[in-house]
Amino acid sequence: MTLLTGQDETDLPGGRSRSGAAWGLNALGIAIVAFWFVKNGIALQHPAWVWVLGALALAAWALREFGRTPRLLVVAGVLMIAAGTLTVVPTDSLMIVPVIVGIVLLGANLRVPVWAAAVAALAAIVVVAVSASIEHASVQFVLGTSGGMLLGVLIGFSRRQFRIAAERAREAERDQQRAELLADRSRAARDIHDVLAHSLGGLVLQLDAVEALLEAGRVDDATKRAAEARALAADGLAEARRAVHALRDDAETDAEADAGRSAVPHRASRPTTDPATGLAALVDAHRSFGGEIVTQGDTALTDLDAAHRAAVVQVVREALSNARRHAPGRPVSLSVIRDGDAVDVVVANPLSGGGHGLLGMRERFAELGSGAAVEADRSDDEFVVAMHLPVDELAAEGDRP
């Protein structure tokens, strides 16, 4: 797990979670304990081993503040506990401070087992109890120092839990970012599929018409059709670039694509993807490709908000592209029906096969999160794409008396 192997920045001085105030407080603590250790040591005439072990505990404490590697921090914690424990009784409990700091350090460190701090505290309590019995210290002394060590265990465990929670929150955020990235890529893939399916399908029909017109000797009409085919290919390329730019999240290049697209005049064979225009451009384009389509209802989709209108435009474009590919020249019906607080959009054509576009339709509607649904399946001798969407609240309010 990354929780036990990743670098915990709260252990490292200079890390983002290590504030200057915390460093200053620890430095002040080291200075105060060192001062009283030296002063009491001179007054009580400590033996040499007490001076050495006390100095080692304080040095380990300072190392904990300046250490830069995880292993060095663990070593510093162990030295504080070991050296400090042996000098607790001779220094009249003064050196219990680095012992508690070391226990907290081990308890909060995610790289050591959770039981390490408790075992270290228990061993320190045993050592202090034995030393106290040898030096004839009071029971209250042993109980007081033991309570301080147990408090260090609790503090260390609390800090460990806080760090685990913080790490899990960071991991959840990374997972969410990855999920959003995958969703963006999926959305861009759907857009590219829709654009290419429409553009290439229309391009094939236009080129077929050009070939037929040339065979019939109608050169002027063929030239016009060829120009329409070229414009359609250019529009499809621009739309594909926009979808790719969405993956890069490049606002500047998107703006350039918008500018380039707006500079080209609109043609019926090149339907705009602006959802504000509704389905009219798609209907005109389908007819310009030689397709037959019968419409019923409000193709401007005025009862839908912008998000739902955009989804309907994309799905209808895909449905019409499928109809041209799998049932060329066959009639298509497009119905937009207002049913109370909902709008039903139905595209029906003679039987056709499925494709990746059908999955993209469902995914596009699922992203709306409004209860909107789309179904694409065979019904008798037709292939029907049916959409059910909620009416825009503003439009619904406008219909009320």
GILINZI-V74947 format. One record per pair of residues at least 12 apart in sequence whose ideal C-beta (glycine too) atoms are under 8 Angstrom apart, sorted by the first residue. I is the first residue (numbers start at 1). J is the second residue. D is the distance in whole Angstrom. If there is no record, write none. Layout:
# GILINZI-V74947
i:I j:J d:D
i:I j:J d:D
This chain:
# GILINZI-V74947
i:2 j:167 d:7
i:2 j:171 d:7
i:3 j:110 d:6
i:3 j:164 d:6
i:3 j:167 d:5
i:3 j:168 d:8
i:4 j:110 d:6
i:4 j:111 d:6
i:5 j:111 d:8
i:6 j:110 d:8
i:6 j:167 d:7
i:7 j:70 d:7
i:8 j:70 d:7
i:8 j:109 d:7
i:8 j:110 d:5
i:8 j:111 d:7
i:8 j:163 d:6
i:8 j:167 d:8
i:10 j:108 d:8
i:10 j:159 d:8
i:10 j:163 d:6
i:11 j:70 d:7
i:11 j:73 d:5
i:11 j:105 d:8
i:11 j:108 d:8
i:11 j:109 d:6
i:12 j:67 d:8
i:12 j:68 d:6
i:12 j:70 d:8
i:12 j:73 d:8
i:13 j:65 d:6
i:13 j:66 d:6
i:13 j:67 d:7
i:13 j:68 d:8
i:14 j:68 d:8
i:23 j:65 d:6
i:26 j:61 d:8
i:26 j:64 d:8
i:26 j:65 d:5
i:26 j:101 d:8
i:27 j:65 d:7
i:29 j:61 d:8
i:29 j:97 d:7
i:29 j:101 d:8
i:30 j:58 d:6
i:30 j:61 d:5
i:30 j:62 d:6
i:30 j:65 d:8
i:33 j:58 d:7
i:33 j:61 d:8
i:33 j:94 d:7
i:33 j:95 d:8
i:33 j:97 d:5
i:33 j:98 d:7
i:34 j:58 d:5
i:36 j:94 d:6
i:37 j:54 d:5
i:37 j:58 d:7
i:37 j:91 d:6
i:37 j:94 d:6
i:37 j:95 d:7
i:40 j:91 d:7
i:40 j:92 d:7
i:40 j:94 d:7
i:41 j:54 d:7
i:41 j:91 d:8
i:46 j:90 d:6
i:46 j:91 d:7
i:47 j:90 d:8
i:50 j:87 d:5
i:50 j:90 d:5
i:50 j:91 d:7
i:53 j:83 d:4
i:53 j:84 d:8
i:53 j:86 d:5
i:53 j:87 d:5
i:54 j:83 d:7
i:54 j:84 d:8
i:54 j:87 d:5
i:54 j:91 d:7
i:54 j:95 d:6
i:56 j:79 d:6
i:56 j:83 d:4
i:57 j:79 d:7
i:57 j:80 d:5
i:57 j:83 d:4
i:57 j:84 d:4
i:57 j:87 d:7
i:57 j:95 d:6
i:57 j:98 d:4
i:57 j:99 d:8
i:58 j:98 d:7
i:59 j:79 d:8
i:60 j:75 d:8
i:60 j:76 d:5
i:60 j:77 d:8
i:60 j:79 d:4
i:60 j:80 d:5
i:60 j:83 d:7
i:60 j:98 d:7
i:60 j:102 d:7
i:61 j:76 d:7
i:61 j:80 d:6
i:61 j:98 d:5
i:61 j:101 d:6
i:61 j:102 d:8
i:63 j:75 d:8
i:63 j:76 d:4
i:63 j:79 d:8
i:64 j:76 d:4
i:64 j:77 d:7
i:64 j:80 d:7
i:64 j:101 d:7
i:64 j:102 d:8
i:64 j:105 d:6
i:70 j:109 d:8
i:70 j:111 d:6
i:73 j:105 d:7
i:73 j:109 d:7
i:74 j:106 d:7
i:74 j:109 d:6
i:74 j:111 d:7
i:74 j:112 d:6
i:76 j:102 d:8
i:76 j:105 d:7
i:77 j:102 d:4
i:77 j:103 d:8
i:77 j:105 d:4
i:77 j:106 d:5
i:77 j:109 d:7
i:78 j:102 d:7
i:78 j:106 d:7
i:78 j:120 d:8
i:79 j:102 d:7
i:80 j:98 d:4
i:80 j:99 d:6
i:80 j:101 d:6
i:80 j:102 d:3
i:80 j:105 d:7
i:81 j:99 d:5
i:81 j:102 d:4
i:81 j:103 d:6
i:81 j:106 d:7
i:81 j:120 d:5
i:81 j:124 d:6
i:83 j:98 d:8
i:84 j:96 d:7
i:84 j:97 d:8
i:84 j:98 d:4
i:84 j:99 d:4
i:84 j:102 d:7
i:85 j:99 d:6
i:85 j:123 d:8
i:85 j:124 d:4
i:85 j:127 d:5
i:85 j:128 d:6
i:86 j:127 d:7
i:86 j:131 d:7
i:88 j:128 d:5
i:88 j:131 d:7
i:88 j:145 d:6
i:89 j:128 d:6
i:89 j:131 d:4
i:89 j:132 d:5
i:89 j:134 d:8
i:89 j:135 d:5
i:89 j:137 d:6
i:89 j:141 d:8
i:90 j:131 d:8
i:90 j:135 d:8
i:93 j:141 d:7
i:93 j:144 d:7
i:93 j:145 d:6
i:96 j:145 d:5
i:96 j:148 d:5
i:96 j:149 d:7
i:99 j:124 d:6
i:99 j:148 d:8
i:99 j:149 d:6
i:99 j:152 d:7
i:100 j:148 d:6
i:100 j:149 d:6
i:100 j:151 d:7
i:100 j:152 d:4
i:101 j:152 d:8
i:102 j:120 d:8
i:102 j:152 d:8
i:103 j:117 d:5
i:103 j:120 d:6
i:103 j:121 d:5
i:103 j:124 d:8
i:103 j:149 d:6
i:103 j:152 d:4
i:103 j:153 d:6
i:103 j:156 d:6
i:104 j:117 d:8
i:104 j:152 d:5
i:104 j:155 d:5
i:104 j:156 d:4
i:104 j:159 d:7
i:105 j:156 d:7
i:106 j:120 d:6
i:106 j:156 d:6
i:107 j:152 d:7
i:107 j:153 d:6
i:107 j:155 d:7
i:107 j:156 d:2
i:107 j:157 d:5
i:107 j:159 d:7
i:107 j:160 d:6
i:108 j:155 d:8
i:108 j:156 d:5
i:108 j:157 d:8
i:108 j:159 d:4
i:108 j:160 d:5
i:108 j:163 d:7
i:109 j:160 d:8
i:110 j:160 d:7
i:110 j:163 d:6
i:110 j:164 d:7
i:110 j:167 d:8
i:114 j:157 d:7
i:114 j:160 d:7
i:117 j:152 d:7
i:117 j:153 d:5
i:117 j:156 d:5
i:117 j:157 d:7
i:118 j:153 d:5
i:121 j:149 d:4
i:121 j:150 d:6
i:121 j:152 d:7
i:121 j:153 d:5
i:124 j:149 d:6
i:125 j:142 d:8
i:125 j:145 d:8
i:125 j:146 d:5
i:125 j:149 d:6
i:128 j:142 d:6
i:128 j:145 d:5
i:128 j:146 d:7
i:129 j:142 d:5
i:129 j:146 d:8
i:183 j:367 d:8
i:184 j:246 d:7
i:184 j:247 d:7
i:185 j:247 d:6
i:186 j:363 d:7
i:187 j:246 d:7
i:187 j:364 d:8
i:187 j:367 d:7
i:188 j:243 d:5
i:188 j:244 d:7
i:188 j:246 d:5
i:188 j:247 d:5
i:189 j:360 d:8
i:190 j:314 d:8
i:190 j:360 d:4
i:190 j:363 d:6
i:190 j:364 d:6
i:191 j:239 d:8
i:191 j:242 d:8
i:191 j:243 d:4
i:191 j:246 d:7
i:191 j:314 d:8
i:192 j:240 d:6
i:192 j:243 d:5
i:192 j:244 d:7
i:193 j:318 d:8
i:193 j:356 d:6
i:193 j:357 d:6
i:193 j:360 d:6
i:194 j:314 d:6
i:194 j:317 d:6
i:194 j:318 d:5
i:194 j:321 d:8
i:194 j:357 d:7
i:194 j:360 d:7
i:195 j:236 d:6
i:195 j:239 d:4
i:195 j:240 d:5
i:195 j:243 d:7
i:196 j:236 d:7
i:196 j:240 d:7
i:197 j:318 d:7
i:197 j:321 d:4
i:197 j:322 d:8
i:197 j:325 d:8
i:197 j:355 d:8
i:197 j:357 d:6
i:198 j:236 d:7
i:198 j:271 d:8
i:198 j:317 d:5
i:198 j:318 d:8
i:198 j:320 d:8
i:198 j:321 d:5
i:199 j:232 d:6
i:199 j:233 d:7
i:199 j:235 d:7
i:199 j:236 d:3
i:199 j:237 d:8
i:199 j:239 d:7
i:200 j:236 d:7
i:201 j:289 d:8
i:201 j:321 d:5
i:201 j:324 d:5
i:201 j:325 d:5
i:202 j:232 d:5
i:202 j:269 d:7
i:202 j:285 d:7
i:202 j:289 d:5
i:202 j:321 d:8
i:202 j:324 d:7
i:203 j:229 d:6
i:203 j:232 d:6
i:203 j:233 d:6
i:203 j:236 d:7
i:205 j:289 d:4
i:205 j:290 d:6
i:205 j:324 d:6
i:205 j:328 d:7
i:206 j:225 d:6
i:206 j:226 d:8
i:206 j:228 d:6
i:206 j:229 d:4
i:206 j:232 d:6
i:206 j:269 d:7
i:206 j:289 d:7
i:207 j:229 d:6
i:209 j:222 d:8
i:209 j:225 d:5
i:209 j:290 d:7
i:210 j:222 d:5
i:210 j:225 d:5
i:210 j:226 d:5
i:210 j:229 d:7
i:213 j:225 d:6
i:228 j:267 d:7
i:228 j:269 d:5
i:228 j:288 d:7
i:231 j:264 d:7
i:231 j:267 d:6
i:231 j:269 d:7
i:231 j:270 d:5
i:232 j:269 d:5
i:232 j:270 d:6
i:234 j:264 d:7
i:235 j:261 d:8
i:235 j:264 d:7
i:235 j:270 d:4
i:238 j:257 d:6
i:238 j:260 d:6
i:238 j:261 d:5
i:238 j:264 d:8
i:239 j:261 d:8
i:239 j:273 d:7
i:241 j:257 d:5
i:242 j:254 d:7
i:242 j:257 d:5
i:242 j:258 d:8
i:242 j:261 d:8
i:245 j:257 d:6
i:266 j:281 d:8
i:268 j:281 d:7
i:268 j:284 d:4
i:268 j:285 d:6
i:268 j:287 d:8
i:268 j:288 d:5
i:269 j:285 d:5
i:269 j:288 d:4
i:269 j:289 d:7
i:270 j:285 d:7
i:271 j:284 d:7
i:271 j:285 d:4
i:271 j:317 d:7
i:273 j:313 d:7
i:275 j:301 d:8
i:275 j:306 d:6
i:275 j:309 d:4
i:275 j:310 d:4
i:275 j:312 d:8
i:275 j:313 d:5
i:276 j:306 d:7
i:276 j:309 d:7
i:277 j:300 d:8
i:278 j:298 d:8
i:278 j:299 d:5
i:278 j:300 d:4
i:278 j:301 d:5
i:278 j:302 d:8
i:278 j:309 d:7
i:278 j:313 d:7
i:279 j:295 d:8
i:279 j:299 d:4
i:279 j:300 d:8
i:279 j:301 d:7
i:279 j:312 d:7
i:279 j:313 d:7
i:279 j:316 d:6
i:279 j:334 d:7
i:279 j:336 d:8
i:280 j:299 d:5
i:280 j:300 d:7
i:282 j:313 d:7
i:282 j:316 d:6
i:282 j:317 d:6
i:282 j:320 d:6
i:283 j:295 d:6
i:283 j:299 d:6
i:283 j:334 d:7
i:285 j:320 d:8
i:286 j:320 d:5
i:286 j:323 d:8
i:286 j:324 d:7
i:286 j:332 d:7
i:289 j:324 d:6
i:290 j:328 d:8
i:290 j:329 d:7
i:291 j:320 d:7
i:291 j:323 d:7
i:291 j:324 d:6
i:291 j:328 d:8
i:291 j:329 d:7
i:291 j:332 d:6
i:292 j:329 d:7
i:292 j:330 d:7
i:292 j:331 d:5
i:292 j:332 d:7
i:293 j:320 d:8
i:293 j:331 d:7
i:293 j:332 d:5
i:293 j:333 d:7
i:293 j:334 d:6
i:294 j:331 d:7
i:294 j:332 d:7
i:294 j:333 d:5
i:294 j:334 d:7
i:295 j:333 d:8
i:295 j:334 d:5
i:295 j:335 d:8
i:295 j:336 d:8
i:296 j:333 d:7
i:296 j:334 d:7
i:296 j:335 d:4
i:296 j:336 d:7
i:296 j:337 d:8
i:297 j:335 d:6
i:297 j:336 d:3
i:297 j:337 d:6
i:297 j:338 d:7
i:298 j:336 d:5
i:298 j:338 d:7
i:299 j:334 d:7
i:299 j:336 d:6
i:301 j:313 d:8
i:301 j:336 d:7
i:301 j:343 d:7
i:301 j:345 d:8
i:302 j:395 d:7
i:303 j:338 d:6
i:303 j:343 d:5
i:303 j:391 d:5
i:303 j:392 d:6
i:303 j:395 d:5
i:303 j:396 d:8
i:304 j:343 d:6
i:304 j:389 d:6
i:304 j:391 d:7
i:304 j:392 d:6
i:304 j:395 d:8
i:305 j:392 d:4
i:305 j:393 d:8
i:305 j:394 d:8
i:307 j:368 d:6
i:308 j:368 d:6
i:308 j:370 d:7
i:308 j:372 d:6
i:308 j:389 d:5
i:308 j:390 d:7
i:308 j:392 d:7
i:311 j:364 d:5
i:311 j:365 d:6
i:311 j:368 d:6
i:311 j:372 d:7
i:311 j:389 d:8
i:312 j:345 d:5
i:312 j:387 d:6
i:312 j:389 d:7
i:314 j:364 d:6
i:315 j:345 d:8
i:315 j:361 d:5
i:315 j:364 d:6
i:315 j:365 d:7
i:315 j:374 d:6
i:315 j:385 d:7
i:315 j:387 d:6
i:316 j:334 d:7
i:316 j:345 d:7
i:316 j:347 d:6
i:316 j:385 d:8
i:318 j:357 d:4
i:318 j:360 d:7
i:318 j:361 d:6
i:319 j:347 d:4
i:319 j:349 d:8
i:319 j:361 d:8
i:319 j:376 d:8
i:319 j:385 d:4
i:320 j:332 d:7
i:320 j:347 d:7
i:321 j:357 d:7
i:322 j:349 d:8
i:322 j:352 d:5
i:322 j:355 d:7
i:322 j:357 d:6
i:322 j:383 d:8
i:323 j:347 d:8
i:323 j:349 d:4
i:323 j:352 d:7
i:323 j:383 d:8
i:325 j:352 d:7
i:326 j:351 d:8
i:326 j:352 d:3
i:326 j:353 d:6
i:326 j:383 d:8
i:327 j:349 d:5
i:327 j:350 d:4
i:327 j:351 d:7
i:327 j:352 d:5
i:327 j:383 d:8
i:330 j:349 d:6
i:330 j:350 d:4
i:331 j:349 d:7
i:331 j:350 d:8
i:332 j:347 d:7
i:332 j:348 d:7
i:332 j:349 d:4
i:333 j:346 d:8
i:333 j:347 d:7
i:333 j:348 d:5
i:333 j:349 d:8
i:334 j:346 d:7
i:334 j:347 d:5
i:338 j:391 d:7
i:340 j:391 d:8
i:341 j:390 d:6
i:341 j:391 d:5
i:341 j:396 d:6
i:342 j:388 d:6
i:342 j:389 d:7
i:342 j:390 d:6
i:342 j:391 d:6
i:343 j:388 d:8
i:343 j:389 d:5
i:343 j:390 d:8
i:343 j:391 d:6
i:344 j:386 d:7
i:344 j:387 d:7
i:344 j:388 d:6
i:344 j:389 d:8
i:345 j:386 d:7
i:345 j:387 d:4
i:345 j:389 d:7
i:346 j:384 d:6
i:346 j:385 d:7
i:346 j:386 d:5
i:346 j:387 d:7
i:347 j:384 d:7
i:347 j:385 d:4
i:347 j:386 d:8
i:348 j:379 d:8
i:348 j:382 d:5
i:348 j:383 d:7
i:348 j:384 d:5
i:348 j:385 d:8
i:349 j:382 d:6
i:349 j:383 d:6
i:350 j:381 d:7
i:350 j:382 d:6
i:350 j:383 d:7
i:351 j:378 d:6
i:351 j:381 d:6
i:351 j:382 d:7
i:351 j:383 d:5
i:352 j:383 d:5
i:354 j:376 d:8
i:358 j:376 d:5
i:361 j:374 d:5
i:361 j:376 d:6
i:361 j:385 d:7
i:362 j:374 d:6
i:362 j:376 d:8
i:365 j:387 d:7
i:370 j:389 d:8
i:370 j:390 d:6
i:371 j:390 d:6
i:372 j:387 d:7
i:372 j:388 d:7
i:372 j:389 d:4
i:372 j:390 d:7
i:373 j:387 d:7
i:373 j:388 d:5
i:374 j:386 d:7
i:374 j:387 d:5
i:374 j:388 d:8
